Amino acid sequence: MQPARNGPTSLLIIAFLSFIIIGIPGGALGVAWIHIQGTFGLGLESLGILLTASTIGRLITAFTSGRWIARMGAGRFFLAGSLLGVVGMLGFVLAPVWPLLLAAEFVRGLGSGVIDAGINTFVAPRYSASRMNWLHACFGIGLTLGPALVTTIVIDLGQSWRWAYLLLGGLNAALAAIFLVTLSRWKLAESARPSDGPAADAGIMDTLRLLMMWLSLALFFFYGGTEIGTGQLLNSLFVEGRGIDPKTAGFWVSFYWGSFTVGRMLIGIFVDRLGPRALLRVCMLGAIGGAALIWWNAVPEMSFAGLAVMGMALAPLFPTLVALTPERVGVAHTPNAIGFQIGFAGLGAALLVGLAGVLAGRSGVAIVAPFLMTMAIFTFTLHEVIMLREARARAVPAVRP
C-alpha cells in the first residue's frame, strides 16, 4: 500500500471545481442535442461526428499533457485549458453553420483534455486514492448539472439552447480567473513522486510495447463508449423511440449522471470491503444487468431503473481502473498510460456513439438498447482477460510483460 498523500487543500478544491465545470458540457449535450440537430437540420448520426471533433482535441492534449506541463508549468497549462474552454463555448453560442460548431467542439475538446489529463496527473502523486475518487465524483456532479441546466433553460424558460452554452462560457472564464491568480501555487514538485518510484518515466514507445497497455486501452475504449453512449443516446431513445415526455427523459438522463456522483463518493467503502478487482467485476456485471432492463422495457419505469443501475454500476469503473494503472503497467509507464487511457476512453465514446447513430439511422433508434448491452459485455470480457493475465503473471513472477 502507498502511504497517504495530502497536498495543499486549496489546490485540491480548485481541482474539484475544475472537474465540475468540464463535466457539465458532457451531461448537457445529451439533452441539448435534439435542439441542436433541429437548428442545423441534422440526424442522430451527426452526434458521433460532434463527439469525434472533441475527442480529437482531447486525444491531442491527453497524449502530450506530460510534455506540455513540464514545459509550461501546471498553472499556465491549466489556464490555457480554461481559456480554450471559453473559446469553445462561445463558438457554440455564435456558430451559424454546422462546420463552425464542429470547430468549436474541437477547441472545447482541447481545453477539456488539458484540464482532465493535467489535473489527473497533478492529483495522482500528491493526494490519496480517496481524493482521486472524490475528484471524479466532482466530474459526475458536472455531468448531473448539465441535463438539468439545459432542461431549465430550454424547456422551463423557453430560451434557445445557445443560452446554456453562454453560461458555460462564463463558468470557464471564472475558472480561468482562478488559475490566473493561483499561478504560483501550481507546481509539480519532484517530491510528489513516490519515494520508491523510478528516477525517470518511460518513453511513449516503451509504454506502447506492453501488451497489458493495449489490453487496457481496449478496455477504456469500450468503457468510454458504454458510459458516454448511455448518457448521450438514452434521451433520443426515450423521446424519439418510446414517446416519453422530453422533460421526463431529461430528468432520468440527469439522474443517470447523478447516480455516477453518488457511486463515486461511496467507492471507498466498497473498495475496502471487496477489493478493487472484485468491485470492478461486480460493477461490470451490474452494468450488463442495467442495460438488459433498458432493452427489456416491459414498462417505462423498468428502463428508468435500468438507467439508474447502469449509472451506479459504471460510476466506480474509471477512477478504480486509473488507480490500478501503476500495478498493471508499472510506475514508470503510469504518466503515459493515464494520458492514453483518457484519450482512448474519449475515442471509444466518439466512435461507438457515432456507430450507434449510424445503426439507428438504418434500423431505428430502438437499436440503441441492445447496442449498449453489447458494449457492456465487451467491457466485462476485456477486464476478465486482463485479470487472467495478472493472475498468470503472479503465478510465474519471472515472466512479465
C-alpha positions in Angstrom: 0.0 0.0 0.0 1.1 3.5 -0.7 1.4 6.0 2.2 -1.3 8.6 2.5 -0.6 11.7 0.5 -2.2 15.1 1.2 -1.2 18.1 -0.9 -2.5 21.6 -0.4 -6.2 21.7 0.3 -6.8 24.9 -1.7 -5.4 23.4 -4.9 -7.5 20.3 -4.4 -10.6 22.4 -4.1 -9.7 24.2 -7.3 -9.2 20.8 -8.9 -12.6 19.7 -7.8 -14.2 22.9 -9.2 -12.5 22.5 -12.5 -13.8 18.9 -12.9 -17.3 20.1 -12.1 -17.0 22.7 -14.9 -15.6 20.4 -17.5 -18.2 17.8 -16.7 -21.2 20.0 -17.3 -21.0 20.1 -21.2 -20.9 16.3 -21.4 -24.1 16.0 -19.5 -25.7 18.9 -21.2 -25.1 17.6 -24.7 -27.3 14.6 -24.3 -30.4 16.8 -23.7 -29.3 19.7 -25.9 -28.6 17.6 -28.9 -32.3 17.3 -30.0 -32.5 21.1 -30.1 -29.0 21.4 -31.8 -29.9 19.0 -34.5 -33.1 20.9 -35.1 -31.2 24.1 -35.5 -28.8 22.7 -38.1 -31.0 20.1 -39.7 -29.0 17.1 -38.6 -29.7 13.4 -37.8 -28.7 11.4 -34.7 -25.6 10.1 -36.5 -24.1 13.6 -36.5 -23.8 13.4 -32.7 -21.0 11.0 -33.3 -19.2 13.4 -35.6 -19.5 16.2 -33.0 -18.1 13.9 -30.3 -15.3 12.9 -32.6 -14.3 16.6 -33.0 -14.0 17.0 -29.3 -12.3 13.6 -28.9 -9.6 14.6 -31.4 -8.9 17.6 -29.3 -8.8 15.6 -26.1 -6.5 13.0 -27.7 -4.0 15.7 -28.7 -3.8 17.1 -25.2 -4.1 13.7 -23.4 -1.1 12.2 -25.3 1.1 15.3 -24.9 0.0 16.7 -21.5 3.1 15.5 -19.6 5.4 17.2 -22.1 3.4 20.5 -22.0 3.2 20.6 -18.2 7.0 20.2 -18.0 7.4 23.0 -20.5 4.8 25.5 -19.3 4.3 24.6 -15.7 1.0 23.3 -14.3 -0.6 26.7 -13.6 -0.1 28.1 -17.1 -1.2 24.8 -18.7 -4.5 24.8 -16.7 -5.0 28.5 -17.5 -4.6 27.7 -21.2 -7.1 24.9 -20.9 -9.8 27.0 -19.3 -9.3 29.8 -21.9 -9.7 27.2 -24.7 -12.9 26.2 -22.9 -14.2 29.8 -23.1 -13.5 30.0 -26.8 -15.2 26.6 -27.4 -18.3 27.6 -25.5 -18.5 31.0 -27.4 -18.3 29.0 -30.6 -21.4 27.1 -29.6 -23.2 30.4 -28.9 -22.2 32.1 -32.2 -21.8 29.3 -34.8 -24.2 29.9 -37.7 -23.4 26.7 -39.6 -22.5 23.1 -38.6 -18.8 23.1 -39.6 -18.2 26.0 -37.3 -19.9 24.2 -34.5 -17.6 21.2 -35.1 -14.6 23.6 -34.9 -15.9 25.0 -31.6 -16.3 21.5 -30.2 -12.7 20.7 -31.3 -11.4 23.7 -29.4 -13.6 22.8 -26.4 -12.2 19.3 -26.5 -8.6 20.7 -26.4 -9.4 22.7 -23.3 -11.3 19.8 -21.6 -8.4 17.5 -22.4 -5.9 19.9 -20.8 -7.9 20.1 -17.6 -8.7 16.3 -17.5 -5.3 14.8 -18.2 -3.4 17.6 -16.4 -5.4 17.6 -13.2 -5.3 13.8 -13.1 -1.5 13.9 -13.5 -1.2 16.6 -10.8 -3.5 14.9 -8.2 -2.3 11.3 -8.6 1.1 11.7 -6.9 0.1 14.4 -4.4 -3.2 13.2 -2.9 -4.6 9.9 -1.6 -6.7 7.5 -3.6 -9.9 8.7 -1.9 -9.2 12.2 -3.1 -8.8 10.9 -6.6 -12.3 9.2 -6.3 -13.8 12.5 -5.0 -12.2 14.3 -7.9 -14.1 12.0 -10.4 -17.2 12.4 -8.3 -17.0 16.1 -9.0 -16.9 15.3 -12.7 -20.1 13.4 -12.0 -21.6 16.4 -10.3 -20.9 18.4 -13.5 -22.5 15.7 -15.7 -25.6 15.8 -13.4 -25.9 19.5 -13.6 -25.7 19.6 -17.4 -29.0 18.0 -18.3 -30.8 20.0 -15.6 -29.2 23.2 -16.9 -30.4 22.6 -20.5 -33.9 21.4 -19.4 -34.4 24.5 -17.2 -33.2 27.0 -19.9 -34.8 25.4 -23.0 -38.0 23.8 -21.6 -38.8 25.7 -18.4 -37.7 29.2 -19.6 -38.4 28.7 -23.3 -35.0 30.0 -24.3 -32.5 28.8 -27.0 -30.1 26.1 -26.2 -27.3 28.6 -27.0 -28.0 30.4 -23.7 -26.9 27.3 -21.9 -23.6 27.4 -23.6 -23.2 31.1 -22.9 -23.5 30.3 -19.2 -20.9 27.5 -19.6 -18.6 30.0 -21.3 -18.9 32.3 -18.2 -18.1 29.4 -15.9 -14.9 28.7 -17.9 -14.0 32.3 -17.7 -14.3 32.3 -14.0 -12.1 29.2 -13.8 -9.5 30.9 -15.9 -9.5 33.8 -13.5 -8.9 31.4 -10.6 -6.0 29.7 -12.3 -4.6 33.2 -13.2 -4.5 34.3 -9.5 -3.1 31.0 -8.3 -0.3 30.5 -10.9 2.5 30.5 -8.4 0.9 27.7 -6.4 0.7 25.1 -9.1 4.0 23.4 -9.0 4.6 19.8 -9.9 7.4 19.2 -7.4 9.7 16.3 -7.8 9.0 15.5 -4.2 5.5 14.4 -5.3 7.0 11.3 -6.9 6.7 8.2 -4.6 9.9 7.6 -2.8 10.1 4.0 -4.3 9.3 5.2 -7.8 11.8 5.2 -10.7 14.1 8.1 -11.4 12.6 8.8 -14.8 9.4 8.0 -16.6 9.4 5.5 -19.5 9.2 6.7 -23.1 5.9 6.6 -25.0 7.1 3.9 -27.4 8.3 1.8 -24.5 4.9 2.0 -22.9 3.2 1.1 -26.2 5.2 -2.1 -26.4 3.4 -3.5 -23.4 0.6 -6.0 -24.3 -1.1 -5.0 -21.0 -1.2 -1.4 -22.2 -3.1 -2.4 -25.3 -5.5 -4.5 -23.4 -6.1 -1.6 -21.1 -6.6 0.8 -24.0 -9.2 -1.6 -25.5 -10.9 -1.8 -22.1 -11.1 2.0 -21.8 -12.3 2.3 -25.4 -15.3 0.1 -24.8 -15.9 1.6 -21.3 -15.9 5.1 -22.7 -18.5 4.0 -25.4 -20.7 2.4 -22.7 -20.6 5.3 -20.2 -20.9 8.2 -22.6 -23.1 6.3 -25.0 -25.7 5.7 -22.3 -25.8 9.3 -21.3 -25.8 10.7 -24.8 -28.2 8.2 -26.6 -30.8 7.4 -24.0 -32.6 10.8 -24.3 -33.1 10.1 -28.0 -34.2 6.5 -27.3 -36.7 7.7 -24.7 -38.1 10.7 -26.6 -38.0 9.6 -30.2 -38.2 5.8 -29.8 -40.5 5.4 -26.9 -42.6 8.6 -26.8 -41.5 9.7 -23.4 -42.1 13.3 -22.4 -38.8 15.3 -23.1 -38.8 16.8 -19.6 -39.2 13.3 -18.0 -36.5 11.9 -20.3 -34.2 14.8 -19.4 -34.8 14.2 -15.7 -33.8 10.5 -16.0 -30.7 11.3 -18.0 -29.7 13.7 -15.3 -30.5 11.0 -12.7 -28.1 8.7 -14.5 -25.2 11.2 -14.2 -26.3 11.8 -10.6 -26.0 8.1 -9.7 -22.5 8.4 -11.1 -21.7 11.0 -8.5 -23.2 9.0 -5.6 -21.4 5.9 -6.7 -18.0 7.6 -6.8 -18.5 9.2 -3.5 -19.2 5.8 -1.9 -16.4 3.9 -3.8 -14.1 3.9 -0.8 -16.5 1.8 1.2 -16.9 -0.8 -1.5 -13.2 -1.0 -2.4 -12.3 -1.6 1.3 -14.9 -4.5 1.5 -14.5 -6.1 -1.9 -11.1 -5.1 -3.1 -10.7 -3.1 -6.4 -10.7 -6.1 -8.8 -13.8 -7.8 -7.2 -15.5 -4.4 -7.2 -14.8 -3.9 -10.9 -16.2 -7.4 -11.7 -19.4 -6.8 -9.7 -20.0 -3.4 -11.2 -19.4 -4.5 -14.8 -21.9 -7.3 -14.3 -24.3 -4.7 -12.9 -23.9 -2.6 -16.0 -24.9 -5.5 -18.1 -27.9 -6.1 -16.0 -28.9 -2.4 -16.2 -28.6 -2.5 -20.0 -30.8 -5.6 -20.1 -33.5 -3.8 -18.2 -33.4 -0.9 -20.6 -33.6 -3.3 -23.5 -36.4 -5.3 -22.0 -38.6 -2.2 -21.2 -41.7 -4.1 -20.1 -42.8 -0.7 -18.7 -41.1 2.7 -18.9 -40.2 2.5 -15.2 -38.1 -0.6 -15.9 -36.0 1.4 -18.3 -35.6 4.2 -15.8 -34.5 1.7 -13.2 -32.0 0.1 -15.6 -30.6 3.6 -16.3 -30.1 4.2 -12.6 -28.5 0.8 -12.2 -26.1 1.5 -15.1 -25.1 4.8 -13.5 -24.3 3.2 -10.1 -22.5 0.3 -11.7 -20.4 2.3 -14.2 -19.6 5.1 -11.6 -16.6 3.4 -9.9 -15.0 1.9 -13.0 -12.9 4.9 -14.3 -11.3 6.0 -11.1 -10.7 2.4 -9.9 -9.1 1.4 -13.3 -6.9 4.5 -13.2 -5.9 3.7 -9.6 -4.8 0.2 -10.7 -2.7 1.6 -13.6 0.7 1.6 -11.7 0.2 -2.1 -10.7 -0.8 -3.1 -14.2 1.8 -1.3 -16.3 4.4 -0.2 -13.8 5.1 3.2 -12.1 7.5 4.3 -14.9 4.8 3.9 -17.5 1.9 5.4 -15.5 2.1 9.0 -16.7 2.0 7.8 -20.4 -0.6 5.2 -19.6 -3.0 7.6 -17.9 -2.9 10.0 -20.8 -3.5 7.3 -23.3 -6.3 5.7 -21.3 -8.2 9.0 -21.0 -7.7 9.5 -24.7 -9.0 6.1 -25.7 -12.0 6.4 -23.4 -12.9 9.5 -25.3 -12.2 7.9 -28.6 -14.5 5.0 -27.7 -17.2 7.5 -26.7 -17.0 9.3 -30.1 -16.6 6.3 -32.4 -19.1 4.0 -30.7 -21.7 6.7 -30.2 -21.2 7.5 -33.9 -21.6 3.9 -34.8 -24.8 3.7 -32.7 -26.1 6.8 -34.5 -25.5 5.2 -38.0 -27.2 2.0 -36.9 -30.1 3.9 -35.5 -30.4 5.8 -38.8 -30.6 2.5 -40.7 -32.5 0.3 -38.2 -34.4 2.7 -36.0 -33.5 4.3 -32.6 -34.5 1.1 -30.8 -31.1 -0.4 -31.7 -29.6 1.8 -29.0 -30.5 -0.5 -26.1 -29.0 -3.8 -27.4 -26.0 -1.8 -28.7 -25.3 -0.5 -25.2 -25.7 -4.0 -23.7 -23.2 -5.4 -26.2 -20.6 -2.7 -25.3 -21.1 -3.5 -21.6 -20.4 -7.2 -22.3 -17.2 -6.3 -24.3 -16.0 -4.2 -21.3 -16.6 -7.0 -18.9 -14.9 -9.6 -21.1 -11.8 -7.5 -21.7 -11.4 -6.9 -17.9 -11.6 -10.6 -17.3 -8.8 -11.2 -19.9 -6.7 -8.6 -18.1 -7.3 -10.2 -14.7 -6.4 -13.6 -16.1 -3.2 -12.2 -17.4 -2.4 -10.7 -14.0 -3.1 -14.0 -12.3 -0.7 -15.8 -14.6 2.0 -13.1 -14.0 1.6 -13.5 -10.3 1.9 -17.3 -10.6 5.1 -17.0 -12.7 6.9 -13.9 -11.4 9.8 -14.3 -13.8 7.6 -13.9 -16.8 6.4 -10.3 -17.1 5.2 -8.2 -20.0 
